[in-house]
Amino acid sequence: MKKRIIMFIGLCVILLLAACGEAGIMSPNKMLSKALAEEEKVSYYGEVTFTSNMQELGEMTMKEWRDQEKSRVEVKEDGNEVIAVNDGATLQMYQEATNEVMQFSSEELQDMQVSPKEQINMLLSSIEDTHEVEKLGNEEVSGRDTVHLKATAKEDGELFGDQELWIDSEHWVVLKMIMETDAYDSVMEYTKIEFDPNFEEGIFELDIPEGATIEEMDENNFEEEISLEEAKDILGDNFLYLTEADGYEIDRITLFALEELESKIVTLEYTDNGTTSFTLAITSAEDIAEQLEVFGKDAEETKVRNEEGIYIESGMLRTLIWNEATFQYSLDRIDPKLTLEDLLDMTEEMEVME
C-alpha cells in the first residue's frame, strides 16, 4: 500500500500540470508553447480524482493547495493518507500508515518537487516528435472554460500513448487529462478548482501528529558508496558482474535504498580512461513482460545469456535488462559509441561474485 501511495504522489506532480498565459487564436502546439513561455504565478485550491486500470494505482483522491513555490498535497487511498507540504524552504511528507515524517531541506532535494510548468514542458518535449496535436474545441470542466486538445501517437506502441487534455483557458492549468497506452489507461480530473483563493493561515505548514517519527533526509539517505563485498551482503546472494580484467575499471559502487518502496539497487559504475562508459544495476527480479508492455515500441525482446531480456531505446535511455536467478540486471550505456551488440558481448564475460 505504501508503495502505491508514493507512486501516486509522483504521478500527481506529473499530472497536475500548470502554466499561465493568455488564450488566443493559434495552433494547438503554439497554444501550448505560449503557455510554457509565461511565468508561473498561478495560485489555486483544487480537488482531484485519479482512476487507472494499472494494478499498482487504482482509484485515489487528492486535495491540492498551490501558491507559486509553496504547495500542499493530501492524497487518500484505501482510507490511508499521505500529506506533502512545501513551505518554500522545506519539503515534509507525512505517512499516516506508519506515522512517519520525511523532511527534505537541502537545495538538491528541493529540486525533486519540480514545478507544474516544468512538468508539462517535460511532457511536451517527450511527445513533440511522436504525436499529432489537434484542438477539439472549448468545453467546460469543473465550471471553467477549457481548451480541449488531443495528442495522438503517430505510431502504435508509443510510451505515452494517446492523450486528451482540457486546459483552463485563463490560467493554463490542466483540469482534466486522459491517457491511453498499451499498458494502462488513466483519468485525472479536477472536480473542484478555485483560483486566487484566500489561503487559511498555516495551510503550508505540516501539523505533525503526536508520537510521529521525524527523519531528516538528504542524498546520503538514499545513496551511499559501498564495496563489492558489502554489495554481496546487501543483495543476500552471489551476483554477476564485470571484473576490471574485462578492460574497464570499476570507478565506484553505490547502494540506492528507499524503505518506502522496499527497494535496494546496487549500481556499479564502469569507466574507460577516466570517463564513465556504462553502469550495471542489480536489484530483485521483476516481470520482464510488464516492462516490455510499459515501454511499448521503445523496447525490443532479445536473448541475454540464454535468458529472456529486453533492450530499451527511449530518448537518452539505452539499457539492456534481463532476469537471472533472483536478480534483475540493467546494463545502461553511457558512452554513445557502445552498441547493443557491445552490451550483449559484455554480458557473456560476466563472472559470479562469490
N, C-alpha and C positions, 0 to 999 in steps of 0.2 A: 504494500500500500504506500509506504513512504517513497518508494522509487517512482510510483505513478504520479504522486503529487509533485515531486520535484521536477519530473519530466514536464509536467503541465505548466509549472511556473516558467520554465524556459520557453515553452510554446506560447504562453500568454504574452511574453515580451515580444516574441516574433510576430504574433498575430495581431496584437493591438497596435497597429501601425498608424502613426500620426504625423501630419505635417501641415504647415499653414500656407496660405496664399489666396489668390483671387481666382474665381472661376471665370472662364471666358470662352470664346468660340475658337476652339483649337482642336487638333487631332488628339486622340487618347494618349498617345505617347508624349506629346507636348504638354498635355494637361498634367501628367504625372511628373514630367521634368520640371514644370513650373512649380509644382508643389514642393518638390525636393530642393529647389533653388532658394526658397524662402526660409527665413529664420524661424526656428521653432519657439513660439511664445504661448502656445495654447495651454489653457488650464481647464480641467473638467472633472466631473464625477460621473462614473458610469457603472452600470451593472450588466454583466455579460454571461451568456450561456455558451458552452462549448460541448459539442457532441461529436463522437467519432466511432467508427466501427473497428478502430485499432484496439486490440485486446488490452494494451497497457494503459489506455486512456479512458474510453467510455464516455460518461456524461459528467460534467462538472460545472460549477457556477463560480463567478468571480465578481468582486467589487473592486473598483479602482478609483483612486484619487490621484490626480496629477497636476502639479503646479510647477511648470518648467522643469528645473533639475530635481525637484522633490517629488516623491511618489509614495503611495501606499497601495498594496495589493493584498486582498484577502481571498483565498481560494478554499472552496469547500468541496469535498468528495467523500462519499460514503459516511457522512456525518463527522468527518475529521476536518481539521482546518490548519492551513499554513498562512502566516502573515509575514509579508516582507515590507519593510519600511526603509526608505532612503530619505534622510533629512538634509541631503546635500553634502554631507561630510562623512556620514557613517551609514552603512547598509546593515540592517539587522533582519534575520529571518528566524521566526519562531515556529516550532512544530508542536502542535497540540498533542500528537500521539506520543511523543517522547518527553514533552515538557522541557525542550532544549532550545537555546537561542544561539545561533551562529552570528558573530559580529565581524564585519569586514570594515577595516578603517584605512588601510593603505591605499594610496593613489592607484597602484597597479590593480588591486582587486576591485576598486570602484569602477574600473573600466569594464567589468563584467556586465554592469547594468547599462547596456547600450540604449541610447535614446530611440523612441519610436521612429523618428525620421531616419535615423541611421539604419534601422532595421528594414524599412521599406526600400531604402536605397540599395541595401544588400540584396533584397528580394528581386528588385527590378534589374539589377546588374546581372543576376543569375538567369533571368528569363529573356533578356532583351534580344538575344540572338536565336532563341529557341521557340519563341511564342509570337503569335499574331494577336495584337490588342485591338479591340473594337469597342466603340461606345454604343450601348444598347438603349440609352435614353436616361431620363431623370425619374427617380422613384422615391417614395417616402419610406424611411426606415426609422423606427422609434420617434416618429413625429418630426423628423428632419428631412429636408430635401437632399437627395444624394445623386451623384453621377454613377450610373451603373456601367461598369466595364467588364469585359470578358477577355481573358487571356487564354488562347487556345494553342496547345502544343503543336508545333509543325510536324512532329513525328511521334509515333506511338512509343510509349515506354520512357518518356521524359521524367526525370526525378520529381519535378514539381507538378507534373500533370496539368490538367485544365483548371483554371481558376476564375471565379467571379468575385468582383469587389464592388461594394457600394460605398462611395467616398463622400463624406459630408461636403456639400458644395461651397460652404463658407469657411470651414476650419480645416478641411482636408484630413480629417480623421477617418480611417476605415471603420465604418459602423457595422459592416457585415462582410463575411468572406466565406466562400465555399471553395474547397479544394478537393479535386477528384484525381487520384493517382491509381496506378495498378495495384499498389499495396494497401491503400486505405482511402476512405472519404472522411471529410470533416467539415463542420459548420461552426463558425464563430459569429455571434450576433449580439450587439448591444440591445438589451430590452429597455434600457433607460439611459439617457445621456443628458447632462446639464453642463453647458459651457459657462466659464467665468463665474463659478459659484462662490458663495461666501463659505470658506472652509472653517469648520469647527476648530477652536483653539486646541492645539495638541494633537491634531489628526496625523501629523508627520512625526510623531513620537511613539515609540513602542512601549505599551504598558506591560512590563514583564511580570508574569504571574509569580506568586509566592512559591518558592522552592524550585524555580526553574534553574537549570544549569546553563551558565553562560560560557561560551568558548570563543576566545579571540582567535580569529582566523587570519593567516597570511599565506603567502605562497608556499611556505615550508609545511603548512598543514596538509597540503595536497601532494607535494612532490618533494622527495628527498633523494640525495645521491647515496647509492649503496654499492656493495662489492658483488662480484659474481657469486661468491659463496653465500652471501646474505640473500641473493635472489633465489637460490635454490631453497633455502629455509622458508622464505616468504611464500613461494609458489607451492611448496609442500611436496615436490616430486622432481625427478630428473626431467630436464627440458633440453630442447635442441637449440643450438646457437652456432654462429660462425666464429671460428677461432681467429686470432690475429695472424695465424700462419697462412690464412687464405688471401693475404695481400692487403688487407685493410687493418687499421688499428681501432680498438675499442676506446673511444675518447672518454665516455662516461656511461654509467648505468644508473637509471633513475626508477624510483617507485612512485607511481601515482595511486593514491588510495583515498577513496571517499566512502566513509562508512554508510552514508545515507543511500548510496547506490549499491552498497555491498559489492564494491568493485575494487580489484587490485590489478594494476597494469605495470609490468616491468618492461622498460624500454632500454635497449642497447643502441647507442649512437656510434656509428662507424665513420671514420674519416680516411681520406686519401690525401697524403701530403698536406695535412693540416686542415683540409676542407671537408665539411660533412658531406658524405656521399649517399648514405641511406640509413634507415633505422629499422630495428627489429623489435616489435612489440609482442609481448606474450601475456595472455590472460586466459580465463576459463573459456572452454569451448562454448560456442554459440551456434545457433541454427544458420547454416550457410544458405539454405533455400530462402529463408526470410530476408537475409541481407541481399541476396540476388534480386528478390522481388522489390525491395525498397529502392535500390539504385537503378532498376529498370534497364534501359538500353545503355546506360553508362557502365554496366557490368557485363562481363562475359565469363562463361564457365570455362574452366581449364583444369587439367590434372597437375597436381603438385605432389611430388614424392609418392605417386600412386594413390593420392587421396583426392577427393572432390574439393575443388577450390574455385575462387573467382578472382578476376582481375578487374579493378575499378579504375576508370579513367574519367574523372569529372572535375572540370576546372583545373586547379593546380594539383589535385589529388591523383596520385598514381600509386596504387597499392595492390599487393598480391596477398590474398587471405586464404587460409585453409585451416582445418582442424586436424590434429594428430594426437592420438591418445586423449588425455584430458584437457589439452590446451588448444587455444586458437592462436595462430601466428599471423602477424601482419608485417610484411616486408614493404616498407614505404620508400619509394625512390625520391631522393633529394636532388642528386646530380641528373640534369636533363639528358645527359648522354647515355644513361643506362636505359636499356630496353626491357621489355617483358622477357625476352629470351635470356638476357643477362640475369634477371632476378630468378628465373627458373633454374639456371645453371648454378646460381649460388645455393639454392635450397638443396641441391644434390651434394654439396660439400659440407652440409651442416653435421655437427657432431653432438653427442649427448653430453650434457653437463652432469656428471655423476658426483 
